[in-house]
Amino acid sequence: MLIARFWPRPLLLLVLVAAFECSVGVEAASIPPHLSGDEIGSAGVLTLRLLAMTEPDTFLDEARRRLQRGDYLKNPEAERELRRWMGVAALQAGDFASYRVALDALEQIAASQTDEIATAYHEWLQSSRLLERGQRKRGLALALRAVERVGPESPLWLQSLAAIELCDAYFSAGELQQAVERCEFAERLAQQTDVAYDVARVANLQGMLALNREQPAAAIDYFQRAAGLFRSHGLAELAALVEDNLARVYIDIGDPQQGLRYARAALDDELRQGRAIHTLTSRANVARAESALGNHAVAAREIQTSIDEALAMQQLPLMTDLYAAQSDIAERAGDTALALQAARAAAEALVKLQEDSGNDEVLTLEARLAERERQWQVESLQRDKAMADLQLRQQALQLQSDSMKLALAFSLSALLAVGSAVLWLFWRQQRRQAARMREQSLTDPLTGIANRRRFIATLEALLANPDVARRHALMLLDIDYFKRLNDEGGHPFGDDVLRRVSACLIALLESDEQLLARIGGEEFGLLVPAYDSSTAMRIAQAACDAVARLQIQHDGRVWPLTISVGVALGAEQRALELSQWMRSADAALYEAKHRGRNQVVCAVDVGASQSASSQNSSSP
């Protein structure tokens, strides 16, 4: 759970999953196949399901009316599903009296019908509430106990649900290594069920894990995938919940304007639909974004409101992150006293979060689960070899998890011993971490050079001062015949060529004012100071010659390699705009390809040659 290094952000991510994933519960795939269609539809469960996730108060009122009418007297399995959703909706709305009623009803169904699914639902709901309140070991123990009720003979939909719930529970309990492994397992089962909601729910969890593993670009991809799946299946409200997670990512990577747009939309939606717990994190994201944009008074008001409401709802896991956010916001506003006070409150909340019994029970249940899973491996090897391979690594992962727990305990002790002074070091390190994340989001992962996003951002910043922009040259460089090279030599060879060409070009840069970026496929962008065409053409020709000298060997042969370059001077642009400047360089690149490749063409020459061609074609 990365507490020893930068504890505020990871704790929020755990809470986001506890608030979102544990709250929304199961989807249509979680309705047993034998209860799908007309039978359960006539009982009204399917029609109410989305309402439970998006408008919990309205759902609870309608569910009570249907129960009073006796809609489920002859359909206990449908009542079981409805009671499950009532518990989900009650947790989401903060209606703990209705939550208790749902638990009691599920317990009665389990006892009267000997229904193991009802018992598992009862335990998962209890687990969700315990994890919400910070009782992580007890919550995890209940989740493991529920999973014990699901065996390899159980229907696939139930196995998938159990895998997702266990991934969720490990994540909410801060057992991130276990969560990674469980999410991989859950993703496989969800894909087998071929139900978009299950796949989207796992993608959302994987986005959280990616962010905790300092992979913001991957996190954005996962969140966008989850939101897209929800929207494509008519679940726009759930897509909005995922987009609130995107808000935090954009804030962390230095795009508060985009983060504020997502966070405000999510907060408005949650206030309108009564999702009380979700408003806490959305409001906190609004506060972070407003603070980053310099709106300190608004940020201070929003974060204090979130803290007050979280305290009223006893949302202990949220408190560490909310106080940490308040400290950071106060520091930006210059309120040192409040920043230190909030930092101390965050440390105290963290201590309370660690005071949780039940570790022995968790270890026992995990051991029993590991033993049972080893038996399942033998039984399911023919049916699903990939799943068996995953389970065979369970023991090694358990040892790794134990080591992480010891390291966590040591780190927590060190944190408490050092006190307030060390907290300020954490804030500074958090800011450095945010800078690293921003750098990752601006770097091409294959070549290590700048990516298209950074290149365009640099161009836009340059164009903000037209006088300076006119003293620069924009170049587009493209590897000649790369598709043929990639097809004949293979994709790994193609990747190696891209890295070699990037290294060759980066070695030619003469100052920090020159920027090289990979802007797509085999195409690169180069931005350099150049007062005239001769300077720009000299730099471009040097790049062309350097690549042509590369000796790239593969499969026992030397592969010739050249590039074509299009050059566009800022001083020669009629309207100095980003799109026009890029089009000029692209037209010059196209002309270089047309003339035979392995050469440099300036946009001015393209205009002159086209003009001459036009005049020649109109001559008698």
KOLBA-452838 format. One record per residue (C-alpha): x, y, z. Coordinates in steps of 0.5 Angstrom, whole numbers, padded with zeros to 4 digits, always signed. Layout:
N
XYZ...
end
This chain:
620
+0000+0000+0000+0006+0005-0001+0004+0009+0005+0012+0009+0007+0013+0013+0001+0007+0018-0001+0001+0015+0003-0004+0020+0001-0005+0019-0006-0006+0011-0005-0010+0011+0000-0015+0015-0004-0015+0010-0009-0017+0005-0004-0023+0009-0002-0025+0010-0009-0025+0003-0010-0029+0002-0004-0034+0007-0005-0035+0005-0013-0034-0002-0014-0036-0004-0007-0042+0000-0007-0045-0001-0014-0045-0009-0013-0046-0014-0019-0049-0013-0026-0054-0017-0030-0048-0022-0031-0049-0023-0023-0056-0025-0024-0056-0033-0025-0058-0035-0032-0064-0039-0030-0067-0033-0027-0065-0028-0033-0070-0026-0038-0078-0026-0037-0078-0029-0030-0074-0025-0026-0076-0019-0031-0083-0020-0029-0081-0019-0022-0078-0012-0024-0071-0014-0021-0067-0012-0028-0071-0006-0029-0069-0003-0022-0062-0005-0023-0059+0001-0026-0063+0005-0021-0060+0002-0015-0053+0004-0018-0055+0011-0020-0061+0013-0016-0061+0009-0009-0066+0013-0005-0071+0012-0011-0069+0005-0012-0070+0003-0004-0077+0007-0005-0079+0003-0011-0076-0004-0008-0080-0003-0001-0087-0002-0005-0086-0008-0009-0084-0012-0003-0091-0010+0000-0095-0012-0006-0092-0019-0005-0089-0019-0012-0083-0024-0010-0087-0029-0005-0087-0034-0010-0080-0033-0013-0075-0033-0007-0069-0033-0012-0071-0026-0015-0072-0023-0008-0065-0025-0006-0063-0021-0012-0067-0015-0010-0065-0016-0003-0058-0016-0005-0059-0009-0009-0063-0006-0003-0056-0007+0001-0052-0004-0005-0057+0002-0006-0057+0003+0002-0049+0003+0002-0049+0008-0003-0054+0013+0000-0051+0012+0007-0058+0009+0009-0055+0004+0014-0062+0003+0017-0064+0000+0010-0057-0003+0010-0059-0007+0016-0066-0009+0014-0063-0012+0007-0057-0016+0011-0063-0019+0016-0067-0021+0010-0061-0024+0006-0060-0028+0013-0067-0031+0013-0067-0033+0006-0060-0036+0007-0063-0040+0013-0070-0042+0010-0068-0044+0003-0061-0047+0005-0058-0041+0000-0051-0041-0001-0051-0035-0006-0055-0031-0001-0050-0032+0005-0045-0030+0000-0048-0024-0002-0049-0023+0006-0042-0023+0007-0040-0019+0001-0045-0013+0004-0042-0014+0011-0035-0014+0008-0036-0007+0004-0039-0004+0010-0033-0006+0014-0028-0004+0009-0031+0003+0008-0030+0004+0016-0023+0002+0015-0023-0005+0019-0019-0008+0013-0017-0014+0016-0024-0016+0018-0027-0014+0012-0022-0018+0008-0024-0024+0012-0031-0024+0010-0030-0023+0003-0025-0029+0003-0030-0033+0007-0036-0031+0002-0031-0034-0004-0030-0040+0000-0038-0042-0002-0036-0041-0009-0033-0048-0012-0031-0050-0019-0037-0053-0020-0041-0046-0019-0044-0043-0025-0039-0039-0029-0043-0032-0027-0042-0034-0020-0034-0035-0021-0033-0029-0024-0037-0025-0019-0033-0028-0013-0026-0027-0017-0028-0019-0018-0031-0018-0011-0024-0021-0008-0020-0017-0013-0024-0011-0010-0023-0013-0003-0016-0014-0003-0015-0007-0007-0020-0004-0001-0016-0007+0004-0009-0005+0001-0006-0011-0001-0004-0009-0008+0000-0015-0010-0005-0020-0008-0010-0015-0012-0006-0015-0018-0006-0022-0019-0014-0023-0017-0015-0018-0022-0012-0022-0028-0016-0028-0026-0022-0024-0025-0021-0021-0032-0020-0028-0035-0027-0030-0032-0030-0024-0034-0028-0024-0041-0031-0032-0041-0038-0029-0039-0037-0024-0045-0041-0019-0041-0039-0012-0042-0041-0010-0035-0036-0015-0031-0030-0013-0036-0031-0006-0035-0031-0006-0027-0025-0010-0028-0022-0005-0032-0024+0000-0027-0020-0003-0022-0014-0004-0026-0014+0003-0028-0013+0004-0020-0008-0001-0020-0004+0002-0025-0004+0009-0022-0002+0006-0016+0004+0003-0020+0006+0010-0022+0003+0009-0029-0002+0014-0031-0002+0013-0038-0004+0006-0037-0009+0008-0032-0012+0013-0037-0013+0008-0042-0016+0003-0037-0021+0008-0034-0023+0010-0041-0024+0003-0043-0029+0002-0037-0033+0009-0039-0033+0007-0046-0036+0000-0045-0041+0003-0040-0043+0008-0045-0044+0003-0051-0049-0001-0046-0053+0005-0044-0050+0006-0037-0048+0013-0038-0049+0014-0030-0043+0009-0029-0039+0012-0034-0039+0018-0030-0037+0015-0024-0031+0012-0028-0029+0019-0031-0029+0022-0023-0023+0017-0023-0020+0020-0029-0021+0027-0026-0016+0025-0020-0011+0022-0026-0011+0029-0030-0010+0033-0023-0004+0029-0022-0001+0029-0028-0001+0037-0028-0008+0038-0032-0012+0041-0027-0017+0044-0032-0019+0037-0035-0019+0034-0028-0024+0040-0026-0028+0039-0032-0029+0031-0030-0030+0032-0022-0035+0038-0023-0039+0034-0028-0039+0028-0023-0040+0032-0017-0046+0035-0020-0049+0028-0022-0048+0025-0015-0051+0031-0012-0057+0030-0016-0058+0023-0015-0056+0022-0008-0050+0018-0008-0047+0021-0002-0041+0017-0001-0039+0019-0008-0040+0026-0007-0034+0026-0002-0028+0024-0007-0031+0028-0013-0032+0034-0008-0024+0033-0006-0022+0032-0013-0026+0039-0015-0022+0042-0009-0015+0039-0011-0016+0042-0018-0019+0049-0016-0012+0049-0012-0008+0048-0017-0011+0053-0022-0010+0058-0016-0017+0059-0013-0015+0058-0006-0022+0060-0003-0026+0056-0007-0021+0050-0006-0021+0051+0002-0029+0051+0002-0030+0045-0002-0025+0041+0002-0027+0043+0009-0034+0041+0006-0032+0034+0004-0028+0033+0011-0034+0035+0015-0039+0030+0011-0034+0024+0011-0034+0025+0019-0041+0025+0019-0041+0019+0015-0036+0015+0019-0032+0014+0013-0025+0013+0016-0021+0011+0010-0022+0017+0007-0020+0022+0012-0012+0021+0011-0013+0023+0004-0018+0028+0005-0013+0031+0011-0007+0031+0006-0011+0034+0001-0013+0040+0006-0006+0040+0008-0003+0041+0001-0009+0046-0001-0007+0050+0005+0000+0050+0004-0001+0053-0003-0005+0058+0000+0000+0060+0004-0003+0058+0011+0002+0054+0014-0001+0053+0021-0007+0050+0017-0003+0046+0013+0001+0043+0019-0005+0042+0023-0008+0038+0017-0002+0034+0016-0002+0032+0024-0010+0030+0023-0008+0026+0017-0002+0022+0021-0007+0021+0026-0012+0018+0022-0007+0013+0019-0006+0011+0025-0013+0009+0027-0013+0006+0020-0008+0001+0022-0011-0001+0029-0015-0007+0026-0016-0014+0029-0017-0020+0025-0010-0021+0022-0010-0029+0024-0017-0030+0021-0015-0027+0015-0008-0031+0014-0012-0038+0016-0017-0036+0011-0012-0035+0006-0008-0041+0007-0015-0045+0007-0016-0041+0000-0009-0043-0003-0010-0050-0001-0017-0051-0004-0014-0047-0010-0009-0052-0011-0014-0058-0011-0018-0054-0016-0012-0053-0021-0012-0061-0022-0019-0061-0023-0019-0055-0028-0013-0056-0031-0016-0059-0038-0022-0054-0038-0017-0048-0037-0010-0048-0037-0008-0041-0036-0013-0041-0030-0009-0046-0027-0002-0043-0028-0004-0037-0025-0007-0041-0018+0000-0045-0018+0004-0038-0017-0001-0037-0010+0004-0039-0005+0010-0035-0008+0005-0029-0008+0003-0030-0001+0010-0030+0001+0011-0024-0002+0005-0021+0001+0008-0023+0008+0014-0019+0006+0011-0013+0004+0006-0013+0011+0013-0013+0015+0016-0008+0011+0009-0004+0012+0009-0005+0019+0016-0002+0020+0015+0004+0015+0009+0006+0019+0013+0005+0026+0018+0010+0023+0013+0015+0020+0010+0015+0027+0017+0016+0031+0019+0022+0026+0013+0026+0027+0011+0032+0024+0018+0034+0021+0018+0028+0017+0011+0030+0014+0013+0036+0010+0018+0031+0007+0013+0027+0005+0009+0033+0002+0015+0035-0002+0016+0028-0005+0009+0027-0007+0010+0033-0011+0017+0030-0014+0012+0024-0015+0007+0028-0019+0013+0031-0023+0015+0024-0025+0008+0022-0027+0008+0028-0031+0014+0027-0035+0012+0020-0036+0005+0022-0039+0010+0026-0044+0015+0021-0046+0014+0016-0051+0015+0009-0048+0018+0005-0053+0024+0010-0055+0024+0014-0049+0024+0021-0053+0018+0026-0052+0012+0024-0055+0006+0028-0059+0003+0031-0053+0009+0034-0051+0011+0036-0058+0004+0039-0059+0004+0043-0052+0011+0046-0054+0009+0048-0060+0003+0051-0057+0007+0055-0052+0012+0057-0057+0006+0060-0061+0004+0064-0055+0010+0069-0057+0009+0070-0065+0016+0074-0065+0020+0068-0062+0016+0062-0066+0018+0066-0072+0025+0065-0071+0024+0057-0070+0024+0051-0076+0019+0046-0075+0021+0039-0078+0017+0033-0080+0022+0026-0081+0019+0020-0083+0023+0013-0084+0023+0011-0091+0020+0004-0093+0019+0003-0086+0012-0002-0087+0016-0006-0091+0022-0007-0086+0017-0008-0081+0013-0013-0085+0020-0017-0087+0024-0016-0081+0018-0017-0076+0015-0012-0071+0021-0013-0065+0026-0011-0071+0022-0005-0073+0021-0003-0065+0029-0004-0065+0030+0001-0071+0025+0006-0068+0030+0006-0062+0036+0006-0066+0034+0012-0070+0031+0016-0064+0038+0015-0061+0042+0017-0067+0037+0024-0068+0038+0025-0061+0045+0025-0061+0045+0031-0066+0041+0036-0062+0046+0041-0060+0042+0045-0054+0036+0044-0050+0032+0049-0054+0032+0043-0059+0026+0038-0058+0026+0031-0062+0019+0027-0061+0016+0021-0064+0009+0024-0066+0006+0017-0069+0009+0011-0072+0015+0012-0076+0014+0019-0076+0018+0024-0072+0018+0032-0070+0024+0036-0069+0023+0044-0067+0030+0048-0067+0031+0055-0067+0033+0057-0074+0033+0064-0077+0034+0063-0084+0033+0057-0089+0040+0055-0089+0041+0054-0082+0034+0049-0082+0036+0046-0088+0043+0044-0085+0040+0041-0079+0035+0037-0083+0041+0035-0088+0045+0033-0082+0040+0028-0079+0038+0025-0086+0046+0024-0087+0047+0021-0080+0041+0016-0081+0043+0014-0088+0050+0012-0084+0047+0007-0079+0049+0000-0080+0043-0004-0078+0044-0012-0078+0038-0017-0077+0038-0024-0080+0045-0024-0083+0044-0018-0087+0045-0011-0087+0039-0007-0088+0039+0000-0091+0036+0006-0088+0034+0013-0090+0029+0018-0088+0025+0024-0091+0025+0031-0088+0020+0036-0089+0022+0043-0086+0017+0049-0085+0020+0056-0082+0016+0060-0077+0018+0066-0081+0015+0064-0087+0008+0062-0085+0003+0067-0087-0002+0066-0081+0003+0063-0075-0002+0058-0073-0001+0051-0070-0005+0047-0076-0002+0051-0081+0005+0050-0079+0004+0043-0079+0001+0042-0085+0007+0046-0089+0012+0041-0086+0007+0035-0088+0007+0038-0095+0014+0039-0095+0015+0032-0092+0010+0029-0098+0014+0033-0103+0021+0029-0101+0018+0023-0101+0015+0024-0108+0022+0026-0110+0025+0020-0109+0026+0020-0101+0032+0020-0097+0032+0028-0098+0030+0034-0095+0025+0039-0098+0023+0046-0095+0016+0048-0095+0018+0055-0099+0021+0050-0105+0014+0046-0105+0010+0053-0106+0015+0055-0111+0015+0049-0115+0007+0048-0115+0007+0055-0117+0012+0054-0123+0008+0047-0125+0002+0051-0125+0005+0057-0130+0008+0051-0134+0001+0047-0135-0003+0054-0137+0003+0056-0142+0001+0055-0150
end
